[in-house]
């Protein structure tokens, strides 16, 4: 007697990868220029890291 065929295993599809944020390129942080002075607000050569306000630090593009 012939052996019964096993059913084919189901294929698992990969979840789609989220698009990276256009402002921070997917890392969740942006750099801002440091401004000094109250009146003129001179911009210095120094930079500081800040949370990306578009994606709130997740690195994923916001859905609209």
Residue pairs with C-beta under 8 A, 6 or more apart in sequence:
18 60
18 61
19 60
19 61
20 26
20 59
20 60
20 61
21 28
21 52
21 54
21 55
21 58
21 59
21 60
21 61
21 62
22 54
22 61
23 30
23 52
23 54
23 55
24 30
24 52
24 54
24 55
24 59
26 59
26 60
27 59
28 51
28 52
28 55
28 57
28 58
28 59
29 49
29 50
29 51
29 52
29 57
30 49
30 50
30 51
30 52
31 47
31 48
31 49
31 50
32 47
32 48
32 49
32 50
33 43
33 44
33 46
33 47
34 43
34 44
34 46
34 47
34 48
35 41
35 42
35 43
35 44
36 42
36 43
36 44
51 57
52 59
54 62
55 61
55 62
